[in-house]
């Protein structure tokens, strides 16, 4: 920050301009990272779905009864 003279007051417009500048920088970074975030979220959902399916198959095979029918 630059040193300012004590007689110069900071106005509401100065604060709003600085906040808009900072918010603009953050918005630009979010927009740049959005494709990577969406791709990561989709991959995570798919991975959870596949793991749940495989875990369910494993439990189903382990807990299912084997019924043998014999004809006399």
Steps between C-alpha positions, in 0.01 A plus 500: 500500500615846437531750775234767477488838662299518823270773367361286214189315617395163371155527354230243448568514126866410561401195704238390245748535214759291683244231588383482138863462388564215746168331419578526129833324552334220697224461240761468225683226692176311566401515134844370400479209745134409433564233229747316724260514796208367294715221353623399844147497642370283214788256540442480875129424453576231241766344723262489799233340282735233368633422847147471641401266219803278547462494878134408464582215263763369738263507798223344295718210393627442851159508667288323241396146570576223256190293444549160344202323356523125449257292313419161639 
